[in-house]
Amino acid sequence: MPELLIGLGIGVVLGAVVAAVVTRYYMKPRTEAVYEQLKQETEEKRRLAEKEVETMLATAREEAQQIRQEAEKIIERRYQDLARAEERVDRRSENLDRQAKRLEAREQALNKRQSRLDRQQNELNKLEEQHRAKLEEVANMSVEEARQVLLQEVEKEARQDMARLMREIEDEARETAESRARELIAMAIQRIASDQVAEITVSVVPLPNEDMKGRIIGRNGRNIRAFEQAAGVDIVVDDTPEAVTISSFDPVRREIARRALEKLIADGRIHPARIEKLIQDAQKEVDQIIKEAGEQAAYEANVHGLHPEIIKMLGRLKYRTSYGQNQLHHAVEAAKIAAVLASELGANVEIAKMGALLHDLGKAMDHEQEGTHAMLGAEFARRFRVPEIVVNAIASHHHEVPQESVEAIIVEAADAISGARPGARRESLENYIKRVRTLEEIATSFPGVESAYALQAGREIRILVKPGVIDDYGAMRLSKDIAKTIEESMQYPGQIQVTVIRETRAVGYAK
């Protein structure tokens, strides 16, 4: 058995050797052919690569040559530019040198001339001193005394000339301006003026009988307390027959309370719950009336694009009066006047109308907030994006801020025309007497005033001055100072004319 295995192993080895020899003998020529083919292909690729490299090198050399040539050209041009710049600098330097030499020569000439002028000035000063000494010796006055006398004479002549010139200018301006202004104002009033509705908020509510007063008061005063607390007003029940009085600083509250109280009286059921219900209903009615009144005013004034809150605040002026003049009607009338004036003067009609319509907007809130009605109205309008030029017209119509446009001046004029025209406003006797007395006190407080008299219902004040204390120029200045003081310290409708009278009387007696 072992011998058999050994024999098989030897046979396998011999077979493998024989197979290897046969394979090499047959495969060698084919391998050599493949190797030779690969060698030829490699050689061909090497030759192609060398040719390609040589081509790239030639191209690179040509490009490098071109770049070098272009660089040489650029360098040559730069050299030429530098040479020309150096030539210009050299020429400029030569020019500067020549100018410097001319300036030096001129300076030397000026120095010589200045020296001659200095010598001449010294000689003139000496001559002036000699003449001054001779004049002092002849006039027997010092220089200061002569100067004072001369200044006094010049001042006196200048004051007289100034007074005469001011009178001439004022007369000329008055002749030309008054006629034109009178024409504009008359035309504006004629075109828009209507009967003024002097609507005053009614604060007295009539009663059907005296027993109604007890029902309004209620048991232990509970009804009247509930009404006053809910409406924010005071109910005055006095000896006035068949009437009660509603008192409140807010005209809108008074109107709400008046309507609610009239409904309570008509209904007959007066108790706290009913009072609150009717006051709420009256509040809604008045709010609707205010809104409609504002919209109607804007429509009549032909002003559009206002914010609803501004419309509502404008409508509150329906229940606001000043000197008996309803402020909503006054605003509409002022807007129409402003439109006429702006049209005639070539100003912006829309801005003037809007400014005049809203100029007293602050009067609808001045009883609730601190500040003047002009500034309150301007701030409220600015809050709702009213144009700034209109805001300035509102704020400046009483000169609390500077007027920045001609439309602001037109708004002020329209306000004055609407308030000062005949029949527009009325004033109580007490206020009238107080205003007239204040006018006379202001006038007599100035030095040199002998007496003062208020005339034409306080629209003119005539002032008699002492002629020895106040001259013509002083009289003109005094009238302006008194007018300015009146403007700053008093409130009044329209305008007040200040007339200063200076007269000299010579009295002689024949014996």
JONOR-V587997 format. One record per pair of residues at least 6 apart in sequence whose C-alpha atoms are under 7 Angstrom apart, sorted by the first residue. I is the first residue (numbers start at 1). J is the second residue. D is the distance in whole Angstrom. If there is no record, write none. Layout:
i: {I	I}
j: {J	J}
d: {D	D}
//
This chain:
i: {136	159	160	163	163	184	188	188	188	189	192	192	192	196	197	198	198	198	199	200	200	201	201	203	203	203	203	203	204	204	204	204	205	205	205	205	206	206	206	207	207	208	209	210	215	216	216	216	217	217	218	223	223	226	227	228	228	230	231	231	231	232	233	233	233	233	233	234	234	234	235	235	235	236	236	236	237	237	246	247	248	250	251	251	252	256	256	256	256	257	259	260	260	260	264	290	290	290	291	291	291	293	293	294	294	294	294	295	297	298	300	301	301	301	303	303	307	313	314	316	317	317	317	318	318	318	320	320	321	323	323	323	324	324	325	325	330	331	331	331	332	333	334	334	334	334	334	335	335	335	335	336	337	338	338	338	338	338	338	339	339	339	341	342	342	342	342	343	347	348	351	351	352	352	352	354	355	355	355	355	356	358	359	359	360	360	360	361	362	362	362	362	363	366	366	374	374	375	377	378	378	378	381	382	392	392	392	393	393	393	393	395	396	396	396	397	397	397	403	416	419	419	419	420	420	436	436	439	440	440	440	443	443	444	444	448	448	448	448	449	449	449	449	450	450	450	451	451	452	452	452	452	453	453	453	454	454	454	455	459	459	459	460	460	460	461	461	461	462	462	462	463	463	463	464	464	464	465	465	466	467	467	467	475	479	479	479	483}
j: {142	473	473	472	473	341	337	340	341	337	333	336	337	424	326	324	325	326	326	321	324	251	319	245	246	247	254	258	243	244	245	246	243	244	245	258	242	243	244	242	243	242	242	242	270	223	224	270	223	224	224	271	272	272	275	234	235	276	253	257	279	253	246	247	248	253	254	246	247	248	245	246	247	244	245	246	244	245	254	254	254	367	319	320	319	279	282	283	286	279	282	278	279	282	270	312	315	316	311	312	315	315	318	311	312	314	315	311	332	304	332	332	335	336	353	354	384	364	361	364	327	328	364	326	327	328	326	327	327	425	426	427	425	426	424	425	418	356	357	358	357	418	356	357	414	415	418	353	354	356	357	353	414	352	353	356	410	411	414	349	352	353	410	348	349	352	410	349	407	407	390	407	407	410	411	390	390	393	394	411	411	394	374	394	373	374	377	377	373	374	376	377	373	372	373	394	395	395	394	391	394	395	391	391	403	404	408	403	407	408	411	401	402	403	408	408	411	412	409	494	425	493	494	493	494	454	458	454	452	453	454	452	482	451	452	465	466	469	470	463	464	465	466	464	465	466	463	464	461	462	463	464	461	462	463	460	461	462	461	495	496	497	496	497	498	497	498	499	498	499	500	499	500	501	500	501	502	501	502	502	502	503	504	500	498	499	500	498}
d: {6	6	7	6	5	7	5	6	7	7	7	6	7	6	7	5	5	6	6	6	7	7	6	6	5	7	7	7	6	6	4	6	6	5	6	7	6	4	7	5	5	7	6	5	7	6	6	7	5	5	7	6	6	6	6	6	7	6	7	6	7	7	7	6	5	7	7	6	5	6	6	5	6	6	5	6	5	7	7	7	6	7	6	6	6	7	5	6	6	7	6	5	5	6	6	6	4	6	7	5	6	5	7	5	6	5	4	6	6	7	7	6	6	6	7	6	7	7	6	6	5	5	6	7	7	5	6	6	5	5	5	5	5	6	6	5	6	6	5	7	6	6	6	7	5	5	6	5	7	5	5	7	6	6	6	6	6	6	5	5	6	5	7	6	5	7	7	6	7	7	6	7	5	7	6	7	5	6	6	6	5	7	7	4	7	7	7	5	4	6	5	4	5	7	6	6	5	5	7	5	6	5	6	6	7	7	7	7	7	4	7	6	6	6	7	7	7	5	7	5	7	6	6	6	4	6	5	7	6	6	6	6	6	6	6	6	6	6	6	7	6	4	6	6	5	6	6	5	7	6	4	6	6	5	7	6	4	6	6	6	4	6	5	4	6	6	5	6	6	5	6	6	5	6	6	5	6	6	6	7	6	6	6	6	6	7	6	6}
//
